[in-house]
Each structure stands twice: as C-alpha cells, then as structure tokens.
Amino acid sequence: MREPTHASAYELMLEENVDEANLLNWRRQLCSECDGTGTTWNGVALFASDFDEDPDLGESVMNGSFDRPCETCHGSKVVEAVCPQVTEPSAYAVFEIFLQDIYECRAEEAAERQAGC
C-alpha cells in the first residue's frame, strides 16, 4: 500500500472547507516513491533462467527498459510537501490528522480487498 501524499490530504482539506488548508506552507522535495529517479520497476518478475536465455537481458534491466514512470511524481522526480518548520503548528496538526485519516482509510480498504470483500 502506498503512503498517502501530502497533496491528497490537502485536496481533502479543501473539499471539506477546512480553513487551515490555506495556512500550509509548501516546498518541493525528492519523491520518496522513486527516490528522485522519476521511474519505478514495472513489476515484471525475472528469474535466473531468463538471464540464461537472453544474455542481453541484464543490460536491458540496467538501462531502464523495464521501468515505468513513477505513479507518485509522474516522472517529475519531485513532489510538493508541506514544510512543518514554516507552517503554523495548529494548521500542521490539522493537516496531520487528515493525512492519518487517509492512511487509515487506505489500510482498511486494503484489508477488505485481502479478505475478499
């Protein structure tokens, strides 16, 4: 399960007309999903026999042939994040509550999917 992004919590705050949403201070930071590369592995499972059958496969893997654009930053390598050091503490506390609510909702949805609901 992917962590909720700051932007998703901010959007929820705006939807619910939370005044503190306008007090948040933002900064750009490297995407934690792709570690600032802009791409992630596409999820293809490769085995030792695959490399035995195709000697060029290792080079293809290393040059990014199996990568896809990061789903979090969409290839931009950075994301917008709330900066707690320059955001009013009461506004940041409300923001953290929204972030936690989203995380708990996603965890519950994942558990329901796993249980076959």
ChimeraX attribute file (.defattr): number of C-alpha atoms within 10 A of each C-alpha:
attribute: neighborCount
match mode: 1-to-1
recipient: residues
	/A:1	8
	/A:2	10
	/A:3	14
	/A:4	17
	/A:5	16
	/A:6	17
	/A:7	15
	/A:8	13
	/A:9	21
	/A:10	21
	/A:11	13
	/A:12	16
	/A:13	19
	/A:14	14
	/A:15	10
	/A:16	10
	/A:17	11
	/A:18	14
	/A:19	12
	/A:20	18
	/A:21	20
	/A:22	12
	/A:23	15
	/A:24	19
	/A:25	17
	/A:26	16
	/A:27	12
	/A:28	12
	/A:29	14
	/A:30	17
	/A:31	21
	/A:32	14
	/A:33	19
	/A:34	20
	/A:35	13
	/A:36	17
	/A:37	17
	/A:38	21
	/A:39	22
	/A:40	18
	/A:41	15
	/A:42	13
	/A:43	9
	/A:44	8
	/A:45	7
	/A:46	10
	/A:47	8
	/A:48	7
	/A:49	8
	/A:50	12
	/A:51	13
	/A:52	11
	/A:53	9
	/A:54	9
	/A:55	10
	/A:56	10
	/A:57	15
	/A:58	12
	/A:59	11
	/A:60	11
	/A:61	13
	/A:62	10
	/A:63	10
	/A:64	13
	/A:65	12
	/A:66	14
	/A:67	16
	/A:68	15
	/A:69	17
	/A:70	21
	/A:71	13
	/A:72	21
	/A:73	21
	/A:74	15
	/A:75	17
	/A:76	15
	/A:77	21
	/A:78	21
	/A:79	20
	/A:80	16
	/A:81	18
	/A:82	18
	/A:83	15
	/A:84	16
	/A:85	9
	/A:86	13
	/A:87	16
	/A:88	14
	/A:89	13
	/A:90	11
	/A:91	18
	/A:92	21
	/A:93	14
	/A:94	16
	/A:95	24
	/A:96	14
	/A:97	12
	/A:98	20
	/A:99	21
	/A:100	15
	/A:101	14
	/A:102	18
	/A:103	18
	/A:104	13
	/A:105	11
	/A:106	16
	/A:107	15
	/A:108	12
	/A:109	14
	/A:110	14
	/A:111	12
	/A:112	11
	/A:113	10
	/A:114	9
	/A:115	8
	/A:116	7
	/A:117	8
